[in-house]
């Protein structure tokens, strides 16, 4: 029986006698709302409410430390909610990217995506990452292999690590592939993104085939990826080599709009993009010791390069114009 308050009252005979008065029932405890779940605001709720709920949930996780960072520094939560969203308008509205062949990328397990590189600024790598994150059925993260210049640049290196990138070296690539990650490599490197506009869509050397060795050792498929559209965003008509040496850059681009128009010249031209993922090249049936066979590595490297080059030619024939 609950607690009761006793108050004096007069009875019928004029005597004072106590009458128990039940105490009011206690208010039920309010449940802890817990983290804000964006799904609670799905359905008929306005879009701004869903975005607000998602933003508040993200802030709560950052404040409470409820997120994970892997051994390479990859912060999945930060990438999905803060680093990727600013590039989506470029993907969807500005470049109007069409990604095909996504069914060739496995839903799980390790695989190596090998793509052509171009565009003066490596936006092609970012657009390829978004194609897989937003449009692949498994929404896979592409763990990109970057040049050491990326990680030496203050601020940029830390962001690259948080977005899932790591140094383009075989030990890191093999660790990621062995862990079942989807890894992306652009073997042309700076020779590809820094080539003049006159050499557009002509693949440069693919190095010594280190990416093929990593795929052979980990027995993962190699997926050729061909990107059309990146060559036209900053048509490079010159290279200020003296300025590049002073700044420690591999090149310093001169385009029709940069540096002539200053910061405005940094706006990319709205070219029409196509990204095609080709059929996987199987390595599991090959001997893992083949990574030490120079001829096998050379032949596989040449096969990947030739596949990408022929696909680029086909996509260019299908494209109606640079901007549509």
N, C-alpha and C positions, 0 to 999 in steps of 0.2 A: 504494500500500500504506500502511496506517495506521501510526501510531507504535507502537513496541514497547518494552517494558521488558526489560533484559538482567540475568539473575540467574545467579550462578555455581553450577554443579552438578558433582558427581564423575562422571566417565565410568567405563567398565568397567575401564580400566587404572589407575584411581586418579588420573588427571590431572583437572585442573579445566578445564572448557570451558564456554563460554557457550551457553545455549539461549534463543533468542528466545521470548518469551511475548507473544502478541497482547494489546494493551490492550483493555479492555472497550469495546464500542461506545458512543458518546455517546448520551445520552437525547435523543429527538426534541424539538424546540422546541415548546412549547405555543402554540397559536394564540391571538392576541388575541381575546377574546370579543366585543369591540366593544360598541356600544350594546345595551342589553337590549331585545329585541323582544317586545312583548306577544303577537304571533302564535305565538311558540314555546310559550306556555303555554295555547294554545287547546285545544279538544277536551275531553278527559276531565279536565283539570286543574280543581281547585276554583276557584270564582269569586274567592275572596279572593286566590289566587295570581295570577290574571290581573290583578286590580286592583293588586296589589303590583308586578307587573312593569311595568305601565303607569305607575304612580307613579314608580318608579325611573328608567324611561326618560325621563319628563318632567323629573325633577330633573337628570339628566345633561345633557339638552339646554339647560336653563337655565344650568347651571354652565359648559358649554363654549361657550355662545353659538350653538348650532346651531338657530337659529330666525330668522324674518324679521318685520320690522315695516314696513308700507307708509308712503307719504308722509303719510297721515292719522293715523298712530300705531296702526293696527290690528294687534294681535298675535293671529294666528289660533291659534297653539299655546296661548297662555295662556287664550284664550277657551274653546277646546274642552275643556281639561283642568282648569281652575281656576275660571273665572267662570261657566260654564254649569251644571256638575253640581249646585251647591247648589239650583238652581231646579227641577230635574227632579222631586223629590218633590212639589212644589207642582203641577206640570203633570199628573203621572200619578196621584197619590193624593189630593191635597187638592181640586183643582178638577176633576179627571177630564176633561180637555179632549178634545173630539172635533173634529178638524180635517178639513174636507172641501174639495173643489175644488182640491186641491194640483196636479192635472194641468193646471190653468190657468196655473200658474207655470212659465215656461220653464226647461229644464235649464241652458241657457247664455245668455249675452248680457244686456244691460241690460233692466231692467223696473222700473216704479214701482208699489209696493204702497201703496194709500191706504186708511186704516182709520179707523173711529170711535174716539173717545178717551173714557175714563171711568174711574171707580173710585177717585177721591181720590188714590191712589198709582198711578203708571203701570205697574202690573204687566201690563196688557194688551199693552204693547209687548214685554215680556220673553217672555210666553207665545206671542205671534205669532212671535218670533224662534226659540223652541225648536221650534215646530211645523214650521218650514221646515228647521231644522238637523237635527232628529231624524227627521222623517217624510217629507220631500220626497225623491224618488228620487235627486236629485243632492246632497242634504244642503247646501243653499245657505245662506250667511250673509246675513242681512238687515242692510244698512248703514243704521241708523236716523238720521234727522235730528232733532236735539234742540234745545230752547230754550237761549238763552244762559245762563239761570239754572243749568242743569246744569253748564256748563263754568266758571262762576264759583265754584261750590261747591268748597272745598278737599277734595282726595281724590277726590270723586265725579267731577270733571272728568277727572282722569287715568285713572280706571277706565273712564269712558265712551269715551274715546279708544281705549284698549286693546281694548275690546269691539267697536270698529268704528263707533261713533257719530261724527257730525260736526255742525257748526253748521247749523241749518236756514236755509240761504241758497241762492239759485239757483246761484252759481258752484260751490260745493262739490257740490251735487246734480248739476249737469251734468258735472262732472269724473268723478264716480263712474259715472254712467249711460253716459258715453262710453267708459269703461274696461270696460264689460260687467258692472257690478255690479248686484245686486238691492238697490234702495233703498226704504226704508219711511218714510212720512210720515203724521202724524196732524194734519190741518189744523185741527181744533178747538182744539188747544193747551190752555192752562190753562182756557179757557172750557168745555172738555169734561170734563176730569178733576175740575174744581172746581165743577161744577154741583150743585145740591141734588138729593136723592133723588126729590123730587116731579117733577123733569124728566127722569127716567131714560129712556133710549132715544129721546130727542128730540134730534136732531142740532142742534148750534149752527152758527153761520156758518163757512164754509170759507175765510175770509179773502178775498184778492183773486185767488186762483187761481194763485199763483206756481208751484205744483207742476205745473200743466198746462202752463205756459210752458216749464218745464224738460223735460218729456216731449216737447213739440212740437219744441224745438230739437234734441234728441238722437234723435228719431224712435223712441222706445221705447214699448211698450204700457203702458197704465195698468190695473192690476188692482185693482178694488174689493174691500175686505176688511171683512166684518161680524163683530163680536165681541159675543156675548151671554154674560152671566155676570159681567162685570167691575163692572157697576153696583151689585151687591149685596154686594161684599166689604167695603166700608166705607160703609154708608148715611149720607150726609152730611145731617144734619138742621139744621145751623147753621154759621155762619162767624164766627169771632172776628176781625173785621177789624182791630181795634186791635192785637191780638197779631201779626197778619200784617204790619202796617205796621212794627212794631218789629223784627221778624225779617227783613224784606225779602222776605217770601213773597207770592205772588199771593193766597193765601187761607190760613186756618188752620182745618182741619176740626173740627167737633164731630159725633161719631157716638154711637150708643147705648152704645158701650163706651169711647170715647176723648173726653176725657182722664179720664173717671170711673174707669176701672179701671187707669189708669197704663200701664205697659209691656204689660200683658196686653191692653189695648185695641188694641194694634198688630197683634194676630193677626187676619188676614183671615177672614171667614166663609167656610165651605166651599161656595160656590155652584157650581152645575153650569155648565160653560162649553161654548160652541160657537163655533168659528172657521170661517168659510166664505170661501174665495177665489172671487170671481166670474169670469165670462168677461172676458178682456182687451178693453179698448177700444183699437182700432188708431189709431195716430197716424202711422205711416209713409206712409199714403196721403194725408195732409194736407200742405199746404205748410208747410215749416219756418218761413217768414215769418209764419205764422199766430200765432206767439207774440206778435206785436205787434198782433194784431187783437183789441181788447177784447171784441167780441161773440162771436168764436169761443172765446176763453178762458172767458168767462162761461158759454156754452152747455155746454162740456165739463165745467166745474166743477159746474154744476147737474146734468148727467147722472150724474156720479160720485156726487154727494151723494144724489140721488134713488134710484140703484141700491142704495146702502148702506142707506138708510132703509127701502125696501121689503123688502129681505132681512132686516133686523132684525125687522120686523113678522112676517114669515113664520116665522122661527126662534122667536120668542116664542110663536107659536101652536102650534108643534110641541113646545115644552118642557112637560113634565108639571108641574113645580114649580120653584121657585128652587133647590132643593138636590138634585134628581135628574132 
